[in-house]
Amino acid sequence: MPVPEPPTQAVRPSSLDPVIAARLSRNEAGLVAAIVREHGTGDVLMMAWMDDEALHRTLTTGRATYWSRSRQEYWVKGETSGHHQYVKAVSLDCDGDAVLVTVEQVGAACHTGNHTCFFDELPVTAPKTELPATATKTGLPVTAPTAETGTQA
């Protein structure tokens, strides 16, 4: 009985810089998640999918371009709705499986007409916890200058 071939990633042809393409870790469909946030406010607006070509178009046109999984085609945010996204920055995450797209949003980002797609907040019932006073964003303890050296310990 023949051994089945492992699934391959569906990477469509693209003009994306090969150095950038090599850093991407795509899902089985050849896509990476695109988290979109608003320049200035930092609000998370939406999540969509990009393949290599959508990322290439986003980087080279300055217009947020995504891959529609349902329609199997590219779409430029705002082409139909008029709610455009003008790209200010794109960052690749540490694993290469997501990009953070920072945009100037014109109009609503969500197809529902809401400014953000994340308007349906769920109740968190877990007990509230406070960070220790020594906690920082880096996870390293906060230290104070020593009296002897004037430098941090």
Long-range contacts (C-beta under 8 A, 24 or more apart in sequence): 11-51, 11-52, 12-51, 12-52, 12-53, 13-53, 14-51, 14-52, 14-53, 14-55, 14-56, 15-53, 15-56, 16-52, 16-53, 16-55, 16-56, 16-59, 17-56, 20-55, 20-59, 20-92, 21-52, 23-92, 23-96, 24-52, 24-55, 24-92, 24-96, 24-97, 25-95, 25-96, 25-97, 26-51, 26-97, 27-97, 29-69, 31-67, 31-69, 32-96, 32-97, 32-98, 32-99, 33-97, 33-98, 33-99, 34-64, 34-66, 34-98, 34-99, 34-101, 35-98, 35-99, 35-100, 35-101, 36-64, 36-85, 36-101, 36-102, 36-103, 36-109, 37-100, 37-101, 37-102, 37-103, 38-102, 38-103, 38-104, 38-105, 38-109, 39-88, 39-89, 39-102, 39-103, 39-104, 40-104, 43-115, 43-116, 44-116, 44-118, 45-85, 45-103, 45-105, 45-109, 45-110, 45-115, 45-116, 45-117, 45-118, 46-109, 46-110, 46-116, 46-117, 46-118, 47-117, 50-99, 55-90, 55-99, 58-87, 58-90, 58-101, 59-87, 59-90, 62-86, 62-87, 63-87, 64-101, 64-103, 77-109, 78-106, 78-107, 81-107, 81-108, 81-111, 82-106, 82-107, 83-107, 83-108, 83-109, 85-109
